[in-house]
Amino acid sequence: MKYLLMMNAPRNAYKHLGTSWSKEAFQAHIRFMKDFNKGLQASGNWVQAEGLADPRQAVHVHAGNDGLPITDGVFPESKEFLAGFWIVKVDSPEQAYALAAKVSTAPGPSGGPLNMTIEVREVLSAPPDV
């Protein structure tokens, strides 16, 4: 089974990366993430992982009556934004939860663990029966 692990960040996280994190703290955070990804690859749990750009670059899109895209501003109104994600292949939900807990401990600006919330959702292989 596959699970999506979603790392959310507070609205101001991107703004503060360049100011409240020391260079060493930021490098330690990135090193932790790279090591976590290498561990997923070595264990066979890796499917995909990506970090996402600043939400101030996001654009909402929907189709107009003619089917052409209509874009609408940037609306960073939420308290939290998706900062990155992993898709992992695991044998049980508990294994996905354990991986989420591990990545939750990525170091923050002080060097201690962030203990951020990671949302875990199963990736469906087919639509649910109705």
TAFENGI-V113830 format. One record per run of one state. SS is the DSSP state (H for helix, E for strand, L for the rest). FROM is the first residue (numbers start at 1). TO is the last residue. Records with the same first field share a line. If there is no record, write none. Layout:
# TAFENGI-V113830
SS=FROM-TO / FROM-TO
This chain:
# TAFENGI-V113830
L=1-1 / 11-12 / 18-22 / 44-45 / 52-54 / 58-59 / 64-68 / 73-79 / 90-92 / 105-106 / 108-112 / 114-117 / 124-130
E=2-10 / 46-51 / 60-63 / 69-72 / 80-89 / 107-107 / 113-113 / 118-123
H=13-17 / 23-43 / 55-57 / 93-104
